[in-house]
Amino acid sequence: MEKEEELGIERREMAAGEEATHGVLAIVSTRLSLRDLCSLLLVSSSCYHFLLSQPTLWEVLDLREMSRAGERLISALSLARYQNVKKISLEFARDIEDEHLILLKTKVMESLQNLESLNLNGCQKISDKGVEAVTSCCPNLKAFSIYWNVRITDFGIKQLIKNCRQIVDLNLSGCKNISDQSLQMIADSYQELNVLNLTRCINLTDAGLQQVLLKCSLLENRAYKNIASLANLKFLDLCGAQNLSDEGLSCIAKCKNLVSLNLTWCVRVTDMGVIGLVQGCPSLEFLSLFGIIGVTDASLEALSHSCSNTLTTLDVNGCIGIKRRSPLQVPFCRLSTFFSSEASSSLPAFFFSHMDQASTSNSTYLWLSFRSISILEGISHLLYGSLNALEAEFDACAPFHHLRKVVPKDGRLRFSCDGRNKEVRTADDESSSVRRLLPVFSDSLLSAASLRRRATAAMTCPPGDAIAQQKRALRSDVRKALKAFSPTERSHEDSAIQSLVLDSSWFRSCRSLCAYISCEALREVDTSRILSEILSNVDTVSSQDHHAQEKKKLYVPRVEDKNSHMRMFHISSTEDLVANSMNILEPSPTDADGNQREDVMLASHPVDIFLLPGLAFDKTGRRLGRGGGYYDVLLKKYHDLALERSWRQPLLVALAYSVQIMEENVIPVTPNDMPVDALVTAFGVIPITPAALERM
């Protein structure tokens, strides 16, 4: 009897332990990656059976950035546990092609009947055929994303619409070959659409967009929702954001530290939005409501309750609903500037009481204001990217990555953008107030670069010594990762990256380029095949190519000293290269006849591309070099040279292994660090700047 009791107790304890284990598994498993979850299946038969009994765990199939993704997809969907998969992500996955999606239709079509979300972002080998095949298996698909795919055409969109009638979330960003025909089909068939991303679709016109806006009445304006995550945001200029509504303003109201807000010409805003805003932002010092006819004295009343002790500047020009037309020292005890001219038809000169350093070389903010934003995602353009003054999480591209320099001179601030000089005048009065000009950055977007220069890098960037320390630590981590990187995998990625470059139209069409000579000891992405094809007698382009008869002009680097001085010399063959003291191949400064080689800085024609090495990169264009500063100094000099000669700026294209790609904002930067325009990795080309989006 005693033994039976002991056995009973032991069984109960085991059952209790197993129950506790299952409870822990139920919590932990929902937070694991697919790879870790599958590993957990192998721990024990108990874990295996318990995990398989949780159908919700297998509703998501995440193959993002994985190699052999096509094979993995077919294998996974052949398993019973994925019979009711609802979400599949293949974002930037490698080795996924049309043939894999066609096989889905013949082998595992039943597994996709309940699929609701499919992400094919960055899968650049998929064409209309693949889209036709996979969508024919997914009648219940609601969300489809195929960001940056240049093979998709109007035919692919037609097949999507034919096969998937329930789409409410559609991302076609960067699909450069779709036209207004696709928009017409979307407008006619997807009138329940909530989310539509058409950024970077260069062939679309106002006519097509108008059809979408007229018929897709349920589209949501999500542009402002994530702004609430900017807890430290203090300055925001939304001048001309005509789609900003009270709902959007309620999101901005969550930025409790906001001190300056420009809502000029935000014509959809009403008292409801302003009242909610001032209640959420009690520290406002500057507020412009210029031209907003939907605000009344009720907004002033709310301001008097919430911001009476902080507000110093208020502009209500053109606010015909506001009847109080005299300076409001009471109840606004700190109010020093009040604009209220009813008849004013021109934009007022805004006076920012805290912009005293705007015209000095030590000025601390880069402020970007937008006018005439008529696209739903306009605010995303303002916030997203590598500008240190703000931290943001948006999917839209950043049109200001290419902002290279601001040079104070003669009371004016000049900056360069895509090789065209722009200018912002500072005010003539003693307070160095800022007046804005409106340079055109694109056909649909007017921006004013108005401006407190960036080094409130204090907001996101630590002091110089701390940045240097962070860079050293990150370099150490990346070097360890490269050392541990499998030689086989590295060789595979070398081959894939070089093939992507050699097969690309942007490389085939270039006439002149600068490229690094890869060093095995430094574990740089191999460029030997690229350089060999350029230097060989065999043309690197097809005979049908416009530039087929033109051999590319190649410049390669030579380090001159230890003070970040490097030059790029023209070479015609590998015989022009010699090994330096570190056994790295470099061009000799003179040729076999004793003639000085051509320096790229002295060339009579511009280069089209710089192929760049580095230790680490992120998808916003940040680059971490090896610490010498050679490339940053050279790129800055060439950038200035191109401006001086009115040349188009070259594309700065970095080649990177998968282990060198960091999360956004992990790489610390200084004003001297030059960002890249695009990345080439084994899983595809990642264009970053508008120049790259246009030319790649």
Secondary structure, DSSP 8 states (H G I E B T S, - for coil): -HHHHHHHHHHHHHHHHHHHHHHHHHHHGGGS-HHHHHHHTTT-HHHHHHHHT-GGGGSEEE-TT-TTHHHHHHHHHTSGGGTT--EEE-TT-SS--HHHHHHHHHHSGGGGTT--EEE-TT-TT--HHHHHHHHTT-TT--EEE--S-SS--HHHHHHHHHH-TT--EEE-TT-TT--HHHHHHHHHH-TT--EEE-TT-TT--HHHHHHHHHH-TT----TTGGGGG-TT--EEE-TTBTT--HHHHHHHTT-TT--EEE-TT-TT--HHHHHHHHHH-TT--EEE-TT-TT--HHHHHHHHHHSTTT--EEE-TT-TT----S--TTT-TT--EEE--TT--S------TT-TTTTSTT----EEEEESB-STTHHHHHH-SS-TT-----SS--TTTT---EEEETTEEEEEETTEEEEEEB-SSTT--B-----B-SSS-EEEEE---S-THHHHS--HHHHHHHHHHHHHHHHHHHHHS-HHHHHHHHHHHHHHHHH-HHHHT-SEEEE----TTTT----HHHHHHHHSSS-SS-TTSTTTT---EEEEEEE--SSS-EEEEEESSGGGEEE-TTS-EEE-SB-TTS-B--BGGG-SS--SEEEE--SEEETTS-EE--SS-HHHHHHHHHHHHHHHTT----EEEEE--GGGEE-TT-S---TT----SEEEETTEEEE-SHHHHHH-
